[in-house]
């Protein structure tokens, strides 16, 4: 870096701008850009984390784990969890998954959305008689 600083300081063209050239200036500039980007993203990330936390807390409440004894036979707990998982997995595949908290549709839910909203709209816009004359009909 010493050679770099010396080069810019003694060069006839770069000497007037030598304080804004080189690795140290680049590192400082990149650090400022990164910090400003992080500061811009923090509110959005915080909001997304809080939304996910709330949705997971709701899921925990829906599991109703407090009605089962922690001590003793764990078979009913595991069976209940497996049953709920298979139900939600099946709904996701069938396209019944769409929740108000979902950011995007996934799996069968996406296919369901495309088929019922986008495809139907496109089909309705097609005039089946557009290229037919009265004689053809």
N, CA, C and O atoms as CSV, one atom per row, in Angstrom:
chain,resi,resn,atom,element,x,y,z
A,1,UNK,N,N,0.817,-1.181,0.000
A,1,UNK,CA,C,0.000,0.000,0.000
A,1,UNK,C,C,0.874,1.263,0.000
A,1,UNK,O,O,0.464,2.316,-0.489
A,2,UNK,N,N,2.060,1.139,0.545
A,2,UNK,CA,C,2.957,2.298,0.536
A,2,UNK,C,C,3.343,2.662,-0.893
A,2,UNK,O,O,3.386,3.836,-1.261
A,3,UNK,N,N,3.625,1.625,-1.697
A,3,UNK,CA,C,3.983,1.872,-3.094
A,3,UNK,C,C,2.805,2.489,-3.855
A,3,UNK,O,O,2.989,3.363,-4.702
A,4,UNK,N,N,1.616,2.030,-3.544
A,4,UNK,CA,C,0.416,2.563,-4.186
A,4,UNK,C,C,0.239,4.042,-3.832
A,4,UNK,O,O,-0.007,4.867,-4.711
A,5,UNK,N,N,0.361,4.371,-2.554
A,5,UNK,CA,C,0.207,5.763,-2.110
A,5,UNK,C,C,1.285,6.643,-2.736
A,5,UNK,O,O,1.014,7.774,-3.139
A,6,UNK,N,N,2.501,6.122,-2.814
A,6,UNK,CA,C,3.609,6.881,-3.411
A,6,UNK,C,C,3.348,7.104,-4.900
A,6,UNK,O,O,3.587,8.191,-5.427
A,7,UNK,N,N,2.847,6.049,-5.577
A,7,UNK,CA,C,2.561,6.156,-7.004
A,7,UNK,C,C,1.537,7.263,-7.270
A,7,UNK,O,O,1.754,8.121,-8.126
A,8,UNK,N,N,0.417,7.239,-6.531
A,8,UNK,CA,C,-0.624,8.237,-6.757
A,8,UNK,C,C,-0.166,9.643,-6.360
A,8,UNK,O,O,-0.557,10.625,-6.992
A,9,UNK,N,N,0.654,9.740,-5.322
A,9,UNK,CA,C,1.120,11.056,-4.861
A,9,UNK,C,C,2.109,11.692,-5.832
A,9,UNK,O,O,2.167,12.916,-5.944
A,10,UNK,N,N,2.884,10.871,-6.534
A,10,UNK,CA,C,3.913,11.412,-7.438
A,10,UNK,C,C,3.489,11.429,-8.895
A,10,UNK,O,O,4.178,12.022,-9.725
A,11,UNK,N,N,2.394,10.807,-9.221
A,11,UNK,CA,C,1.959,10.746,-10.617
A,11,UNK,C,C,1.436,12.126,-11.044
A,11,UNK,O,O,0.710,12.770,-10.286
A,12,UNK,N,N,1.802,12.590,-12.265
A,12,UNK,CA,C,1.391,13.933,-12.694
A,12,UNK,C,C,-0.129,14.104,-12.835
A,12,UNK,O,O,-0.648,15.192,-12.586
A,13,UNK,N,N,-0.835,13.058,-13.225
A,13,UNK,CA,C,-2.288,13.164,-13.417
A,13,UNK,C,C,-3.042,12.883,-12.116
A,13,UNK,O,O,-3.999,13.587,-11.794
A,14,UNK,N,N,-2.621,11.867,-11.371
A,14,UNK,CA,C,-3.345,11.418,-10.189
A,14,UNK,C,C,-2.983,12.166,-8.911
A,14,UNK,O,O,-3.699,12.043,-7.917
A,15,UNK,N,N,-1.911,12.925,-8.902
A,15,UNK,CA,C,-1.435,13.540,-7.655
A,15,UNK,C,C,-2.468,14.498,-7.044
A,15,UNK,O,O,-2.544,14.620,-5.822
A,16,UNK,N,N,-3.244,15.159,-7.862
A,16,UNK,CA,C,-4.237,16.097,-7.313
A,16,UNK,C,C,-5.410,15.365,-6.647
A,16,UNK,O,O,-6.144,15.957,-5.855
A,17,UNK,N,N,-5.581,14.098,-6.967
A,17,UNK,CA,C,-6.687,13.300,-6.405
A,17,UNK,C,C,-6.173,12.141,-5.562
A,17,UNK,O,O,-6.926,11.210,-5.277
A,18,UNK,N,N,-4.919,12.177,-5.161
A,18,UNK,CA,C,-4.317,11.026,-4.481
A,18,UNK,C,C,-5.009,10.687,-3.163
A,18,UNK,O,O,-4.948,9.537,-2.728
A,19,UNK,N,N,-5.659,11.644,-2.519
A,19,UNK,CA,C,-6.355,11.348,-1.262
A,19,UNK,C,C,-7.625,10.527,-1.478
A,19,UNK,O,O,-8.160,9.962,-0.524
A,20,UNK,N,N,-8.121,10.452,-2.731
A,20,UNK,CA,C,-9.332,9.682,-3.037
A,20,UNK,C,C,-9.041,8.477,-3.924
A,20,UNK,O,O,-9.947,7.953,-4.572
A,21,UNK,N,N,-7.796,8.035,-3.960
A,21,UNK,CA,C,-7.411,6.893,-4.774
A,21,UNK,C,C,-6.717,5.853,-3.901
A,21,UNK,O,O,-6.107,6.188,-2.885
A,22,UNK,N,N,-6.815,4.606,-4.301
A,22,UNK,CA,C,-6.107,3.541,-3.609
A,22,UNK,C,C,-7.021,2.665,-2.764
A,22,UNK,O,O,-8.211,2.929,-2.596
A,23,UNK,N,N,-6.411,1.618,-2.247
A,23,UNK,CA,C,-7.132,0.615,-1.468
A,23,UNK,C,C,-7.738,1.191,-0.183
A,23,UNK,O,O,-8.894,0.887,0.111
A,24,UNK,N,N,-7.013,2.011,0.602
A,24,UNK,CA,C,-7.630,2.528,1.832
A,24,UNK,C,C,-8.900,3.356,1.567
A,24,UNK,O,O,-9.889,3.226,2.288
A,25,UNK,N,N,-8.867,4.198,0.543
A,25,UNK,CA,C,-10.055,4.995,0.219
A,25,UNK,C,C,-11.186,4.089,-0.263
A,25,UNK,O,O,-12.346,4.291,0.096
A,26,UNK,N,N,-10.842,3.086,-1.082
A,26,UNK,CA,C,-11.847,2.144,-1.577
A,26,UNK,C,C,-12.476,1.372,-0.416
A,26,UNK,O,O,-13.695,1.208,-0.370
A,27,UNK,N,N,-11.654,0.901,0.515
A,27,UNK,CA,C,-12.174,0.155,1.664
A,27,UNK,C,C,-13.092,1.034,2.506
A,27,UNK,O,O,-14.151,0.582,2.942
A,28,UNK,N,N,-12.706,2.262,2.735
A,28,UNK,CA,C,-13.528,3.187,3.516
A,28,UNK,C,C,-14.850,3.474,2.800
A,28,UNK,O,O,-15.907,3.497,3.430
A,29,UNK,N,N,-14.789,3.692,1.488
A,29,UNK,CA,C,-16.008,3.967,0.708
A,29,UNK,C,C,-16.952,2.772,0.716
A,29,UNK,O,O,-18.160,2.927,0.897
A,30,UNK,N,N,-16.395,1.579,0.518
A,30,UNK,CA,C,-17.221,0.365,0.508
A,30,UNK,C,C,-17.846,0.133,1.886
A,30,UNK,O,O,-18.992,-0.307,1.983
A,31,UNK,N,N,-17.104,0.425,2.938
A,31,UNK,CA,C,-17.628,0.265,4.290
A,31,UNK,C,C,-18.810,1.211,4.519
A,31,UNK,O,O,-19.813,0.813,5.113
A,32,UNK,N,N,-18.703,2.452,4.058
A,32,UNK,CA,C,-19.808,3.412,4.203
A,32,UNK,C,C,-21.038,2.959,3.418
A,32,UNK,O,O,-22.164,3.063,3.905
A,33,UNK,N,N,-20.818,2.455,2.201
A,33,UNK,CA,C,-21.934,1.969,1.377
A,33,UNK,C,C,-22.610,0.785,2.051
A,33,UNK,O,O,-23.838,0.717,2.109
A,34,UNK,N,N,-21.812,-0.146,2.559
A,34,UNK,CA,C,-22.361,-1.328,3.227
A,34,UNK,C,C,-23.160,-0.932,4.463
A,34,UNK,O,O,-24.259,-1.442,4.683
A,35,UNK,N,N,-22.616,-0.030,5.267
A,35,UNK,CA,C,-23.323,0.415,6.479
A,35,UNK,C,C,-24.642,1.102,6.132
A,35,UNK,O,O,-25.651,0.863,6.796
A,36,UNK,N,N,-24.650,1.941,5.114
A,36,UNK,CA,C,-25.903,2.610,4.733
A,36,UNK,C,C,-26.923,1.611,4.208
A,36,UNK,O,O,-28.118,1.752,4.465
A,37,UNK,N,N,-26.461,0.600,3.472
A,37,UNK,CA,C,-27.369,-0.435,2.962
A,37,UNK,C,C,-27.959,-1.246,4.119
A,37,UNK,O,O,-29.152,-1.547,4.126
A,38,UNK,N,N,-27.125,-1.594,5.085
A,38,UNK,CA,C,-27.608,-2.347,6.246
A,38,UNK,C,C,-28.648,-1.525,6.999
A,38,UNK,O,O,-29.683,-2.053,7.404
A,39,UNK,N,N,-28.376,-0.226,7.190
A,39,UNK,CA,C,-29.329,0.630,7.896
A,39,UNK,C,C,-30.663,0.727,7.158
A,39,UNK,O,O,-31.716,0.812,7.790
A,40,UNK,N,N,-30.623,0.714,5.825
A,40,UNK,CA,C,-31.859,0.751,5.046
A,40,UNK,C,C,-32.643,-0.552,5.171
A,40,UNK,O,O,-33.873,-0.540,5.172
A,41,UNK,N,N,-31.930,-1.681,5.277
A,41,UNK,CA,C,-32.574,-2.991,5.290
A,41,UNK,C,C,-33.071,-3.415,6.670
A,41,UNK,O,O,-33.952,-4.270,6.759
A,42,UNK,N,N,-32.541,-2.852,7.731
A,42,UNK,CA,C,-32.892,-3.293,9.077
A,42,UNK,C,C,-34.389,-3.200,9.360
A,42,UNK,O,O,-34.938,-4.161,9.898
A,43,UNK,N,N,-35.090,-2.107,9.034
A,43,UNK,CA,C,-36.531,-2.074,9.332
A,43,UNK,C,C,-37.314,-3.185,8.634
A,43,UNK,O,O,-38.197,-3.800,9.232
A,44,UNK,N,N,-36.989,-3.436,7.378
A,44,UNK,CA,C,-37.687,-4.484,6.637
A,44,UNK,C,C,-37.386,-5.863,7.228
A,44,UNK,O,O,-38.288,-6.685,7.390
A,45,UNK,N,N,-36.125,-6.107,7.546
A,45,UNK,CA,C,-35.753,-7.391,8.139
A,45,UNK,C,C,-36.412,-7.570,9.506
A,45,UNK,O,O,-36.879,-8.659,9.842
A,46,UNK,N,N,-36.445,-6.511,10.275
A,46,UNK,CA,C,-37.077,-6.578,11.597
A,46,UNK,C,C,-38.563,-6.886,11.463
A,46,UNK,O,O,-39.102,-7.692,12.221
A,47,UNK,N,N,-39.227,-6.249,10.501
A,47,UNK,CA,C,-40.648,-6.494,10.282
A,47,UNK,C,C,-40.889,-7.939,9.863
A,47,UNK,O,O,-41.812,-8.582,10.362
A,48,UNK,N,N,-40.060,-8.457,8.946
A,48,UNK,CA,C,-40.220,-9.840,8.494
A,48,UNK,C,C,-39.981,-10.828,9.635
A,48,UNK,O,O,-40.694,-11.824,9.755
A,49,UNK,N,N,-38.984,-10.553,10.466
A,49,UNK,CA,C,-38.707,-11.431,11.601
A,49,UNK,C,C,-39.887,-11.425,12.569
A,49,UNK,O,O,-40.304,-12.478,13.051
A,50,UNK,N,N,-40.422,-10.240,12.853
A,50,UNK,CA,C,-41.571,-10.158,13.764
A,50,UNK,C,C,-42.792,-10.871,13.207
A,50,UNK,O,O,-43.514,-11.532,13.953
A,51,UNK,N,N,-43.033,-10.747,11.899
A,51,UNK,CA,C,-44.165,-11.439,11.283
A,51,UNK,C,C,-43.997,-12.949,11.365
A,51,UNK,O,O,-44.942,-13.668,11.689
A,52,UNK,N,N,-42.787,-13.429,11.070
A,52,UNK,CA,C,-42.530,-14.869,11.162
A,52,UNK,C,C,-42.648,-15.358,12.599
A,52,UNK,O,O,-43.191,-16.434,12.850
A,53,UNK,N,N,-42.147,-14.578,13.531
A,53,UNK,CA,C,-42.235,-14.941,14.938
A,53,UNK,C,C,-43.693,-15.046,15.372
A,53,UNK,O,O,-44.068,-15.991,16.066
A,54,UNK,N,N,-44.514,-14.083,14.967
A,54,UNK,CA,C,-45.930,-14.126,15.318
A,54,UNK,C,C,-46.621,-15.331,14.691
A,54,UNK,O,O,-47.433,-15.990,15.340
A,55,UNK,N,N,-46.300,-15.624,13.426
A,55,UNK,CA,C,-46.946,-16.765,12.771
A,55,UNK,C,C,-46.533,-18.075,13.430
A,55,UNK,O,O,-47.349,-18.986,13.561
A,56,UNK,N,N,-45.281,-18.176,13.841
A,56,UNK,CA,C,-44.824,-19.407,14.508
A,56,UNK,C,C,-45.431,-19.528,15.905
A,56,UNK,O,O,-45.723,-20.635,16.357
A,57,UNK,N,N,-45.622,-18.402,16.592
A,57,UNK,CA,C,-46.289,-18.440,17.896
A,57,UNK,C,C,-47.738,-18.893,17.738
A,57,UNK,O,O,-48.253,-19.639,18.571
A,58,UNK,N,N,-48.391,-18.444,16.675
A,58,UNK,CA,C,-49.768,-18.880,16.403
A,58,UNK,C,C,-49.792,-20.377,16.114
A,58,UNK,O,O,-50.683,-21.087,16.582
A,59,UNK,N,N,-48.812,-20.859,15.342
A,59,UNK,CA,C,-48.731,-22.292,15.059
A,59,UNK,C,C,-48.526,-23.089,16.338
A,59,UNK,O,O,-49.114,-24.158,16.503
A,60,UNK,N,N,-47.698,-22.579,17.242
A,60,UNK,CA,C,-47.485,-23.254,18.519
A,60,UNK,C,C,-48.777,-23.328,19.330
A,60,UNK,O,O,-49.082,-24.351,19.943
A,61,UNK,N,N,-49.523,-22.238,19.324
A,61,UNK,CA,C,-50.791,-22.225,20.045
A,61,UNK,C,C,-51.749,-23.235,19.419
A,61,UNK,O,O,-52.486,-23.920,20.128
A,62,UNK,N,N,-51.736,-23.324,18.079
A,62,UNK,CA,C,-52.627,-24.260,17.386
A,62,UNK,C,C,-52.249,-25.709,17.655
A,62,UNK,O,O,-53.103,-26.592,17.570
A,63,UNK,N,N,-50.981,-25.974,17.980
A,63,UNK,CA,C,-50.565,-27.341,18.286
A,63,UNK,C,C,-51.171,-27.827,19.598
A,63,UNK,O,O,-51.301,-29.030,19.824
A,64,UNK,N,N,-51.540,-26.884,20.458
A,64,UNK,CA,C,-52.209,-27.214,21.701
A,64,UNK,C,C,-51.403,-28.238,22.502
A,64,UNK,O,O,-51.935,-29.260,22.935
A,65,UNK,N,N,-50.130,-27.953,22.689
A,65,UNK,CA,C,-49.251,-28.888,23.383
A,65,UNK,C,C,-49.511,-28.935,24.894
A,65,UNK,O,O,-49.167,-29.922,25.544
A,66,UNK,N,N,-50.106,-27.899,25.452
A,66,UNK,CA,C,-50.293,-27.885,26.896
A,66,UNK,C,C,-51.320,-28.921,27.374
A,66,UNK,O,O,-51.369,-29.246,28.560
A,67,UNK,N,N,-52.133,-29.432,26.455
A,67,UNK,CA,C,-53.134,-30.419,26.857
A,67,UNK,C,C,-52.520,-31.811,27.030
A,67,UNK,O,O,-53.173,-32.714,27.554
A,68,UNK,N,N,-51.278,-31.989,26.598
A,68,UNK,CA,C,-50.605,-33.272,26.736
A,68,UNK,C,C,-49.605,-33.204,27.880
A,68,UNK,O,O,-48.972,-32.175,28.116
A,69,UNK,N,N,-49.481,-34.287,28.563
A,69,UNK,CA,C,-48.501,-34.363,29.642
A,69,UNK,C,C,-47.115,-34.560,29.041
A,69,UNK,O,O,-46.933,-35.401,28.161
A,70,UNK,N,N,-46.144,-33.793,29.511
A,70,UNK,CA,C,-44.769,-33.937,29.014
A,70,UNK,C,C,-44.191,-35.267,29.476
A,70,UNK,O,O,-43.436,-35.915,28.751
A,71,UNK,N,N,-44.551,-35.662,30.677
A,71,UNK,CA,C,-44.073,-36.933,31.209
A,71,UNK,C,C,-45.040,-38.034,30.799
A,71,UNK,O,O,-46.233,-37.788,30.627
A,72,UNK,N,N,-44.538,-39.216,30.648
A,72,UNK,CA,C,-45.403,-40.335,30.316
A,72,UNK,C,C,-45.323,-40.687,28.843
A,72,UNK,O,O,-44.304,-40.464,28.190
A,73,UNK,N,N,-46.419,-41.244,28.327
A,73,UNK,CA,C,-46.466,-41.744,26.963
A,73,UNK,C,C,-46.453,-40.590,25.967
A,73,UNK,O,O,-47.309,-39.707,26.014
A,74,UNK,N,N,-45.490,-40.606,25.079
A,74,UNK,CA,C,-45.351,-39.534,24.085
A,74,UNK,C,C,-45.981,-39.932,22.742
A,74,UNK,O,O,-45.950,-39.156,21.787
A,75,UNK,N,N,-46.538,-41.111,22.676
A,75,UNK,CA,C,-47.149,-41.594,21.448
A,75,UNK,C,C,-48.247,-40.695,20.916
A,75,UNK,O,O,-48.231,-40.358,19.732
A,76,UNK,N,N,-49.212,-40.288,21.755
A,76,UNK,CA,C,-50.278,-39.409,21.253
A,76,UNK,C,C,-49.759,-38.061,20.752
A,76,UNK,O,O,-50.288,-37.507,19.789
A,77,UNK,N,N,-48.721,-37.537,21.412
A,77,UNK,CA,C,-48.158,-36.252,20.980
A,77,UNK,C,C,-47.551,-36.390,19.591
A,77,UNK,O,O,-47.802,-35.569,18.708
A,78,UNK,N,N,-46.756,-37.426,19.407
A,78,UNK,CA,C,-46.104,-37.640,18.113
A,78,UNK,C,C,-47.141,-37.911,17.035
A,78,UNK,O,O,-47.036,-37.389,15.926
A,79,UNK,N,N,-48.143,-38.724,17.354
A,79,UNK,CA,C,-49.202,-39.026,16.394
A,79,UNK,C,C,-49.951,-37.758,15.989
A,79,UNK,O,O,-50.258,-37.573,14.811
A,80,UNK,N,N,-50.246,-36.888,16.948
A,80,UNK,CA,C,-50.935,-35.638,16.667
A,80,UNK,C,C,-50.078,-34.748,15.763
A,80,UNK,O,O,-50.581,-34.175,14.797
A,81,UNK,N,N,-48.792,-34.635,16.075
A,81,UNK,CA,C,-47.901,-33.811,15.251
A,81,UNK,C,C,-47.784,-34.352,13.832
A,81,UNK,O,O,-47.800,-33.582,12.872
A,82,UNK,N,N,-47.666,-35.656,13.693
A,82,UNK,CA,C,-47.569,-36.269,12.355
A,82,UNK,C,C,-48.871,-36.048,11.589
A,82,UNK,O,O,-48.846,-35.754,10.393
A,83,UNK,N,N,-49.993,-36.187,12.264
A,83,UNK,CA,C,-51.294,-35.984,11.620
A,83,UNK,C,C,-51.436,-34.550,11.125
A,83,UNK,O,O,-51.870,-34.323,9.996
A,84,UNK,N,N,-51.073,-33.582,11.961
A,84,UNK,CA,C,-51.172,-32.181,11.548
A,84,UNK,C,C,-50.219,-31.878,10.396
A,84,UNK,O,O,-50.562,-31.127,9.483
A,85,UNK,N,N,-49.013,-32.468,10.441
A,85,UNK,CA,C,-48.058,-32.254,9.358
A,85,UNK,C,C,-48.588,-32.814,8.042
A,85,UNK,O,O,-48.532,-32.137,7.016
A,86,UNK,N,N,-49.096,-34.033,8.061
A,86,UNK,CA,C,-49.597,-34.631,6.812
A,86,UNK,C,C,-50.799,-33.863,6.273
A,86,UNK,O,O,-50.956,-33.723,5.060
A,87,UNK,N,N,-51.644,-33.367,7.172
A,87,UNK,CA,C,-52.798,-32.577,6.735
A,87,UNK,C,C,-52.347,-31.290,6.046
A,87,UNK,O,O,-52.812,-30.967,4.953
A,88,UNK,N,N,-51.441,-30.563,6.690
A,88,UNK,CA,C,-50.992,-29.302,6.088
A,88,UNK,C,C,-50.187,-29.551,4.815
A,88,UNK,O,O,-50.257,-28.758,3.876
A,89,UNK,N,N,-49.426,-30.641,4.772
A,89,UNK,CA,C,-48.666,-30.979,3.570
A,89,UNK,C,C,-49.620,-31.314,2.424
A,89,UNK,O,O,-49.406,-30.881,1.292
A,90,UNK,N,N,-50.654,-32.073,2.710
A,90,UNK,CA,C,-51.647,-32.399,1.683
A,90,UNK,C,C,-52.366,-31.164,1.177
A,90,UNK,O,O,-52.619,-31.038,-0.021
A,91,UNK,N,N,-52.699,-30.246,2.087
A,91,UNK,CA,C,-53.351,-29.004,1.678
A,91,UNK,C,C,-52.433,-28.163,0.803
A,91,UNK,O,O,-52.885,-27.507,-0.136
A,92,UNK,N,N,-51.165,-28.185,1.110
A,92,UNK,CA,C,-50.207,-27.421,0.315
A,92,UNK,C,C,-50.120,-27.983,-1.102
A,92,UNK,O,O,-50.085,-27.229,-2.074
A,93,UNK,N,N,-50.088,-29.293,-1.210
A,93,UNK,CA,C,-50.025,-29.926,-2.533
A,93,UNK,C,C,-51.310,-29.678,-3.317
A,93,UNK,O,O,-51.266,-29.440,-4.524
A,94,UNK,N,N,-52.447,-29.733,-2.640
A,94,UNK,CA,C,-53.737,-29.532,-3.309
A,94,UNK,C,C,-54.034,-28.079,-3.621
A,94,UNK,O,O,-54.985,-27.783,-4.344
A,95,UNK,N,N,-53.227,-27.162,-3.080
A,95,UNK,CA,C,-53.440,-25.751,-3.368
A,95,UNK,C,C,-54.323,-25.050,-2.364
A,95,UNK,O,O,-54.774,-23.933,-2.616
A,96,UNK,N,N,-54.583,-25.680,-1.230
A,96,UNK,CA,C,-55.405,-25.061,-0.197
A,96,UNK,C,C,-54.548,-24.319,0.823
A,96,UNK,O,O,-55.060,-23.837,1.834
A,97,UNK,N,N,-53.266,-24.226,0.566
A,97,UNK,CA,C,-52.302,-23.695,1.516
A,97,UNK,C,C,-52.381,-22.196,1.702
A,97,UNK,O,O,-52.020,-21.696,2.768
A,98,UNK,N,N,-52.842,-21.458,0.698
A,98,UNK,CA,C,-52.723,-20.001,0.690
A,98,UNK,C,C,-53.201,-19.402,2.007
A,98,UNK,O,O,-54.361,-19.552,2.392
A,99,UNK,N,N,-52.287,-18.725,2.684
A,99,UNK,CA,C,-52.601,-18.046,3.945
A,99,UNK,C,C,-52.425,-16.559,3.733
A,99,UNK,O,O,-51.742,-16.129,2.804
A,100,UNK,N,N,-53.046,-15.773,4.605
A,100,UNK,CA,C,-52.886,-14.329,4.489
A,100,UNK,C,C,-51.463,-13.903,4.807
A,100,UNK,O,O,-51.039,-12.824,4.392
A,101,UNK,N,N,-50.713,-14.729,5.536
A,101,UNK,CA,C,-49.345,-14.364,5.887
A,101,UNK,C,C,-48.329,-14.821,4.850
A,101,UNK,O,O,-47.155,-14.459,4.936
A,102,UNK,N,N,-48.757,-15.605,3.877
A,102,UNK,CA,C,-47.824,-16.098,2.872
A,102,UNK,C,C,-47.408,-14.965,1.941
A,102,UNK,O,O,-48.248,-14.210,1.452
A,103,UNK,N,N,-46.125,-14.857,1.706
A,103,UNK,CA,C,-45.613,-13.815,0.819
A,103,UNK,C,C,-45.783,-14.243,-0.629
A,103,UNK,O,O,-46.084,-13.421,-1.494
A,104,UNK,N,N,-45.593,-15.513,-0.889
A,104,UNK,CA,C,-45.766,-16.013,-2.250
A,104,UNK,C,C,-46.394,-17.392,-2.191
A,104,UNK,O,O,-46.287,-18.096,-1.187
A,105,UNK,N,N,-47.047,-17.768,-3.275
A,105,UNK,CA,C,-47.672,-19.078,-3.352
A,105,UNK,C,C,-46.610,-20.113,-3.701
A,105,UNK,O,O,-45.718,-19.851,-4.508
A,106,UNK,N,N,-46.711,-21.274,-3.097
A,106,UNK,CA,C,-45.747,-22.336,-3.329
A,106,UNK,C,C,-46.467,-23.611,-3.731
A,106,UNK,O,O,-47.637,-23.801,-3.400
A,107,UNK,N,N,-45.769,-24.483,-4.442
A,107,UNK,CA,C,-46.277,-25.808,-4.766
A,107,UNK,C,C,-47.612,-25.786,-5.475
A,107,UNK,O,O,-47.825,-25.042,-6.432
A,108,UNK,N,N,-48.516,-26.634,-4.972
A,108,UNK,CA,C,-49.842,-26.734,-5.552
A,108,UNK,C,C,-50.626,-25.443,-5.431
A,108,UNK,O,O,-51.506,-25.157,-6.241
A,109,UNK,N,N,-50.300,-24.675,-4.419
A,109,UNK,CA,C,-50.973,-23.389,-4.244
A,109,UNK,C,C,-50.667,-22.459,-5.408
A,109,UNK,O,O,-51.546,-21.736,-5.877
A,110,UNK,N,N,-49.433,-22.475,-5.870
A,110,UNK,CA,C,-49.034,-21.652,-7.015
A,110,UNK,C,C,-49.725,-22.150,-8.285
A,110,UNK,O,O,-50.214,-21.348,-9.081
A,111,UNK,N,N,-49.764,-23.446,-8.471
A,111,UNK,CA,C,-50.427,-24.025,-9.646
A,111,UNK,C,C,-51.917,-23.675,-9.613
A,111,UNK,O,O,-52.499,-23.312,-10.635
A,112,UNK,N,N,-52.526,-23.788,-8.434
A,112,UNK,CA,C,-53.935,-23.442,-8.277
A,112,UNK,C,C,-54.172,-21.982,-8.653
A,112,UNK,O,O,-55.121,-21.672,-9.373
A,113,UNK,N,N,-53.318,-21.088,-8.170
A,113,UNK,CA,C,-53.449,-19.661,-8.473
A,113,UNK,C,C,-53.326,-19.414,-9.973
A,113,UNK,O,O,-54.143,-18.703,-10.558
A,114,UNK,N,N,-52.309,-20.001,-10.591
A,114,UNK,CA,C,-52.101,-19.805,-12.029
A,114,UNK,C,C,-53.295,-20.336,-12.814
A,114,UNK,O,O,-53.784,-19.669,-13.725
A,115,UNK,N,N,-53.764,-21.523,-12.469
A,115,UNK,CA,C,-54.848,-22.135,-13.226
A,115,UNK,C,C,-56.163,-21.381,-13.058
A,115,UNK,O,O,-56.862,-21.140,-14.043
A,116,UNK,N,N,-56.512,-21.005,-11.828
A,116,UNK,CA,C,-57.806,-20.385,-11.585
A,116,UNK,C,C,-57.841,-18.883,-11.836
A,116,UNK,O,O,-58.911,-18.340,-12.111
A,117,UNK,N,N,-56.721,-18.204,-11.751
A,117,UNK,CA,C,-56.735,-16.751,-11.945
A,117,UNK,C,C,-56.160,-16.338,-13.294
A,117,UNK,O,O,-56.824,-15.644,-14.065
A,118,UNK,N,N,-54.960,-16.749,-13.576
A,118,UNK,CA,C,-54.293,-16.298,-14.801
A,118,UNK,C,C,-54.830,-17.021,-16.030
A,118,UNK,O,O,-55.165,-16.384,-17.028
A,119,UNK,N,N,-54.913,-18.357,-15.962
A,119,UNK,CA,C,-55.350,-19.152,-17.109
A,119,UNK,C,C,-56.800,-18.845,-17.474
A,119,UNK,O,O,-57.119,-18.657,-18.648
A,120,UNK,N,N,-57.670,-18.795,-16.480
A,120,UNK,CA,C,-59.091,-18.522,-16.737
A,120,UNK,C,C,-59.266,-17.144,-17.369
A,120,UNK,O,O,-60.050,-16.981,-18.304
A,121,UNK,N,N,-58.537,-16.158,-16.861
A,121,UNK,CA,C,-58.623,-14.804,-17.420
A,121,UNK,C,C,-58.179,-14.802,-18.879
A,121,UNK,O,O,-58.806,-14.154,-19.717
A,122,UNK,N,N,-57.101,-15.523,-19.189
A,122,UNK,CA,C,-56.605,-15.584,-20.563
A,122,UNK,C,C,-57.594,-16.293,-21.482
A,122,UNK,O,O,-57.796,-15.872,-22.620
A,123,UNK,N,N,-58.202,-17.353,-21.000
A,123,UNK,CA,C,-59.176,-18.101,-21.812
A,123,UNK,C,C,-60.408,-17.232,-22.100
A,123,UNK,O,O,-60.943,-17.257,-23.209
A,124,UNK,N,N,-60.849,-16.475,-21.111
A,124,UNK,CA,C,-62.032,-15.626,-21.301
A,124,UNK,C,C,-61.781,-14.504,-22.293
A,124,UNK,O,O,-62.723,-14.000,-22.904
A,125,UNK,N,N,-60.543,-14.108,-22.464
A,125,UNK,CA,C,-60.207,-13.040,-23.408
A,125,UNK,C,C,-60.183,-13.527,-24.853
A,125,UNK,O,O,-60.177,-12.711,-25.774
A,126,UNK,N,N,-60.169,-14.835,-25.069
A,126,UNK,CA,C,-60.119,-15.397,-26.418
A,126,UNK,C,C,-61.526,-15.409,-27.018
A,126,UNK,O,O,-62.478,-15.891,-26.404
A,127,UNK,N,N,-61.630,-14.867,-28.230
A,127,UNK,CA,C,-62.901,-14.901,-28.945
A,127,UNK,C,C,-62.871,-16.124,-29.858
A,127,UNK,O,O,-62.111,-16.138,-30.826
A,128,UNK,N,N,-63.682,-17.160,-29.578
A,128,UNK,CA,C,-63.621,-18.386,-30.379
A,128,UNK,C,C,-64.088,-18.182,-31.823
A,128,UNK,O,O,-63.780,-18.998,-32.691
A,129,UNK,N,N,-64.811,-17.126,-32.080
A,129,UNK,CA,C,-65.333,-16.889,-33.427
A,129,UNK,C,C,-64.562,-15.799,-34.165
A,129,UNK,O,O,-65.010,-15.318,-35.206
A,130,UNK,N,N,-63.444,-15.422,-33.649
A,130,UNK,CA,C,-62.676,-14.306,-34.195
A,130,UNK,C,C,-62.309,-14.544,-35.665
A,130,UNK,O,O,-62.439,-13.628,-36.478
A,131,UNK,N,N,-61.869,-15.712,-36.015
A,131,UNK,CA,C,-61.408,-15.997,-37.374
A,131,UNK,C,C,-62.411,-16.795,-38.192
A,131,UNK,O,O,-62.063,-17.332,-39.244
A,132,UNK,N,N,-63.644,-16.879,-37.725
A,132,UNK,CA,C,-64.663,-17.606,-38.459
A,132,UNK,C,C,-65.650,-16.625,-39.094
A,132,UNK,O,O,-66.046,-15.630,-38.488
A,133,UNK,N,N,-66.022,-16.932,-40.302
A,133,UNK,CA,C,-67.040,-16.113,-40.952
A,133,UNK,C,C,-68.409,-16.744,-40.702
A,133,UNK,O,O,-68.501,-17.844,-40.158
A,134,UNK,N,N,-69.460,-16.048,-41.098
A,134,UNK,CA,C,-70.804,-16.588,-40.947
A,134,UNK,C,C,-70.961,-17.877,-41.750
A,134,UNK,O,O,-71.684,-18.790,-41.352
A,135,UNK,N,N,-70.278,-17.930,-42.873
A,135,UNK,CA,C,-70.353,-19.111,-43.734
A,135,UNK,C,C,-69.698,-20.306,-43.070
A,135,UNK,O,O,-70.201,-21.424,-43.176
A,136,UNK,N,N,-68.556,-20.082,-42.371
A,136,UNK,CA,C,-67.858,-21.175,-41.656
A,136,UNK,C,C,-68.689,-21.726,-40.520
A,136,UNK,O,O,-68.641,-22.923,-40.236
A,137,UNK,N,N,-69.456,-20.862,-39.862
A,137,UNK,CA,C,-70.260,-21.301,-38.731
A,137,UNK,C,C,-71.435,-22.092,-39.234
A,137,UNK,O,O,-72.249,-22.561,-38.439
